[in-house]
Amino acid sequence: MSEEEIVSSIRRGNDTLGKLMQDTLCCTGCGTCRGKVTKLLADTLATRAE
């Protein structure tokens, strides 16, 4: 799962970790990326709000 794919999913309206996980299957394996994905989600939403 690339950062670009996750950002694209967020831009399509998947604005919670749960929605991202359902749409992209990110964080559903070992879970080590959860912190990075959570930060990416927050950063992308903050940028969108500006």
LUMRODO-904696 format. One record per atom (N, C-alpha, C, CB): residue number from 1; chain; atom name; z, x, y. Coordinates in steps of 0.1 Angstrom, whole numbers, plus 5000, padded with zeros to 4 digits. Glycine has a CB too. Example, Ala and Ser with C-alpha at 12.3 -4.5 7.8 and 13.67 -1.06 7.14 Angstrom:
> num; chaine; atome; pz; px; py
> 1; A; N; 5078; 5132; 4943
> 1; A; CA; 5078; 5123; 4955
> 1; A; C; 5078; 5132; 4967
> 1; A; CB; 5090; 5113; 4955
> 2; A; N; 5071; 5128; 4978
> 2; A; CA; 5071; 5137; 4989
> 2; A; C; 5079; 5129; 5000
> 2; A; CB; 5057; 5141; 4994
//
This chain:
> num; chaine; atome; pz; px; py
> 1; A; N; 5000; 5008; 4988
> 1; A; CA; 5000; 5000; 5000
> 1; A; C; 5000; 5009; 5012
> 1; A; CB; 5012; 4990; 5000
> 2; A; N; 4990; 5007; 5021
> 2; A; CA; 4989; 5015; 5033
> 2; A; C; 4996; 5009; 5045
> 2; A; CB; 4975; 5018; 5036
> 3; A; N; 5000; 5017; 5054
> 3; A; CA; 5006; 5012; 5067
> 3; A; C; 4996; 5002; 5073
> 3; A; CB; 5009; 5023; 5076
> 4; A; N; 4983; 5005; 5073
> 4; A; CA; 4973; 4996; 5079
> 4; A; C; 4973; 4982; 5073
> 4; A; CB; 4959; 5002; 5079
> 5; A; N; 4974; 4982; 5059
> 5; A; CA; 4974; 4969; 5052
> 5; A; C; 4987; 4961; 5056
> 5; A; CB; 4974; 4972; 5037
> 6; A; N; 4998; 4967; 5058
> 6; A; CA; 5010; 4960; 5061
> 6; A; C; 5009; 4955; 5076
> 6; A; CB; 5022; 4970; 5060
> 7; A; N; 5004; 4963; 5085
> 7; A; CA; 5003; 4959; 5099
> 7; A; C; 4993; 4947; 5099
> 7; A; CB; 4998; 4970; 5108
> 8; A; N; 4982; 4948; 5092
> 8; A; CA; 4972; 4937; 5091
> 8; A; C; 4979; 4924; 5086
> 8; A; CB; 4961; 4941; 5082
> 9; A; N; 4987; 4925; 5077
> 9; A; CA; 4995; 4913; 5071
> 9; A; C; 5004; 4907; 5082
> 9; A; CB; 5002; 4917; 5059
> 10; A; N; 5011; 4916; 5089
> 10; A; CA; 5020; 4911; 5100
> 10; A; C; 5012; 4904; 5110
> 10; A; CB; 5027; 4923; 5106
> 11; A; N; 5000; 4910; 5114
> 11; A; CA; 4992; 4903; 5124
> 11; A; C; 4986; 4890; 5120
> 11; A; CB; 4980; 4913; 5128
> 12; A; N; 4985; 4888; 5107
> 12; A; CA; 4981; 4875; 5101
> 12; A; C; 4992; 4865; 5101
> 12; A; CB; 4975; 4877; 5087
> 13; A; N; 5004; 4869; 5106
> 13; A; CA; 5015; 4859; 5107
> 13; A; C; 5026; 4861; 5097
> 13; A; CB; 5009; 4846; 5105
> 14; A; N; 5026; 4871; 5089
> 14; A; CA; 5036; 4874; 5079
> 14; A; C; 5047; 4882; 5087
> 14; A; CB; 5031; 4882; 5067
> 15; A; N; 5056; 4875; 5093
> 15; A; CA; 5065; 4881; 5103
> 15; A; C; 5079; 4883; 5098
> 15; A; CB; 5066; 4873; 5115
> 16; A; N; 5081; 4882; 5085
> 16; A; CA; 5094; 4885; 5078
> 16; A; C; 5092; 4894; 5066
> 16; A; CB; 5102; 4872; 5074
> 17; A; N; 5102; 4901; 5062
> 17; A; CA; 5100; 4910; 5051
> 17; A; C; 5097; 4902; 5038
> 17; A; CB; 5113; 4917; 5048
> 18; A; N; 5102; 4890; 5037
> 18; A; CA; 5099; 4881; 5025
> 18; A; C; 5085; 4877; 5025
> 18; A; CB; 5108; 4869; 5025
> 19; A; N; 5079; 4874; 5036
> 19; A; CA; 5065; 4870; 5037
> 19; A; C; 5056; 4882; 5034
> 19; A; CB; 5062; 4864; 5051
> 20; A; N; 5060; 4893; 5040
> 20; A; CA; 5052; 4905; 5037
> 20; A; C; 5052; 4909; 5022
> 20; A; CB; 5058; 4917; 5045
> 21; A; N; 5064; 4908; 5016
> 21; A; CA; 5065; 4911; 5002
> 21; A; C; 5056; 4901; 4994
> 21; A; CB; 5079; 4910; 4997
> 22; A; N; 5056; 4888; 4997
> 22; A; CA; 5048; 4879; 4990
> 22; A; C; 5033; 4881; 4992
> 22; A; CB; 5051; 4864; 4995
> 23; A; N; 5029; 4884; 5005
> 23; A; CA; 5015; 4886; 5008
> 23; A; C; 5009; 4899; 5002
> 23; A; CB; 5013; 4886; 5023
> 24; A; N; 5017; 4910; 5004
> 24; A; CA; 5012; 4924; 5000
> 24; A; C; 5018; 4930; 4988
> 24; A; CB; 5014; 4933; 5012
> 25; A; N; 5028; 4924; 4983
> 25; A; CA; 5036; 4930; 4972
> 25; A; C; 5043; 4943; 4975
> 25; A; CB; 5027; 4932; 4960
> 26; A; N; 5044; 4946; 4988
> 26; A; CA; 5051; 4958; 4992
> 26; A; C; 5066; 4956; 4989
> 26; A; CB; 5050; 4960; 5008
> 27; A; N; 5073; 4967; 4987
> 27; A; CA; 5088; 4967; 4984
> 27; A; C; 5091; 4959; 4971
> 27; A; CB; 5095; 4960; 4995
> 28; A; N; 5082; 4957; 4962
> 28; A; CA; 5085; 4949; 4950
> 28; A; C; 5086; 4958; 4938
> 28; A; CB; 5074; 4939; 4948
> 29; A; N; 5083; 4971; 4940
> 29; A; CA; 5084; 4981; 4929
> 29; A; C; 5098; 4987; 4929
> 29; A; CB; 5073; 4992; 4929
> 30; A; N; 5099; 4999; 4932
> 30; A; CA; 5111; 5007; 4932
> 30; A; C; 5120; 5004; 4944
> 30; A; CB; 5109; 5022; 4931
> 31; A; N; 5113; 4999; 4955
> 31; A; CA; 5121; 4995; 4967
> 31; A; C; 5124; 5007; 4977
> 31; A; CB; 5133; 4989; 4963
> 32; A; N; 5119; 5019; 4974
> 32; A; CA; 5123; 5030; 4983
> 32; A; C; 5116; 5029; 4996
> 32; A; CB; 5119; 5043; 4976
> 33; A; N; 5105; 5021; 4997
> 33; A; CA; 5098; 5019; 5010
> 33; A; C; 5104; 5008; 5019
> 33; A; CB; 5083; 5016; 5007
> 34; A; N; 5114; 5001; 5014
> 34; A; CA; 5119; 4990; 5022
> 34; A; C; 5123; 4993; 5036
> 34; A; CB; 5131; 4984; 5014
> 35; A; N; 5130; 5004; 5038
> 35; A; CA; 5134; 5008; 5051
> 35; A; C; 5123; 5011; 5061
> 35; A; CB; 5143; 5021; 5051
> 36; A; N; 5113; 5018; 5055
> 36; A; CA; 5101; 5021; 5063
> 36; A; C; 5093; 5008; 5067
> 36; A; CB; 5091; 5031; 5056
> 37; A; N; 5092; 4999; 5057
> 37; A; CA; 5085; 4987; 5060
> 37; A; C; 5092; 4978; 5070
> 37; A; CB; 5082; 4979; 5046
> 38; A; N; 5105; 4977; 5068
> 38; A; CA; 5113; 4970; 5078
> 38; A; C; 5112; 4975; 5092
> 38; A; CB; 5128; 4970; 5074
> 39; A; N; 5112; 4988; 5094
> 39; A; CA; 5110; 4994; 5107
> 39; A; C; 5096; 4991; 5112
> 39; A; CB; 5112; 5009; 5106
> 40; A; N; 5086; 4992; 5103
> 40; A; CA; 5072; 4990; 5107
> 40; A; C; 5070; 4975; 5112
> 40; A; CB; 5062; 4993; 5096
> 41; A; N; 5077; 4966; 5105
> 41; A; CA; 5077; 4952; 5108
> 41; A; C; 5083; 4950; 5122
> 41; A; CB; 5085; 4944; 5098
> 42; A; N; 5095; 4956; 5125
> 42; A; CA; 5101; 4954; 5138
> 42; A; C; 5093; 4960; 5149
> 42; A; CB; 5115; 4961; 5137
> 43; A; N; 5087; 4972; 5146
> 43; A; CA; 5079; 4979; 5157
> 43; A; C; 5067; 4971; 5160
> 43; A; CB; 5076; 4993; 5152
> 44; A; N; 5060; 4966; 5149
> 44; A; CA; 5048; 4958; 5151
> 44; A; C; 5051; 4945; 5159
> 44; A; CB; 5041; 4955; 5138
> 45; A; N; 5061; 4938; 5155
> 45; A; CA; 5065; 4926; 5162
> 45; A; C; 5069; 4928; 5177
> 45; A; CB; 5076; 4919; 5155
> 46; A; N; 5076; 4939; 5179
> 46; A; CA; 5080; 4943; 5193
> 46; A; C; 5067; 4946; 5201
> 46; A; CB; 5089; 4955; 5193
> 47; A; N; 5058; 4953; 5196
> 47; A; CA; 5045; 4956; 5203
> 47; A; C; 5038; 4943; 5206
> 47; A; CB; 5037; 4966; 5195
> 48; A; N; 5038; 4934; 5196
> 48; A; CA; 5030; 4921; 5198
> 48; A; C; 5037; 4913; 5209
> 48; A; CB; 5030; 4913; 5185
> 49; A; N; 5050; 4914; 5211
> 49; A; CA; 5057; 4906; 5220
> 49; A; C; 5055; 4911; 5235
> 49; A; CB; 5072; 4906; 5217
> 50; A; N; 5051; 4923; 5236
> 50; A; CA; 5050; 4929; 5250
> 50; A; C; 5038; 4924; 5257
> 50; A; CB; 5049; 4944; 5249
//
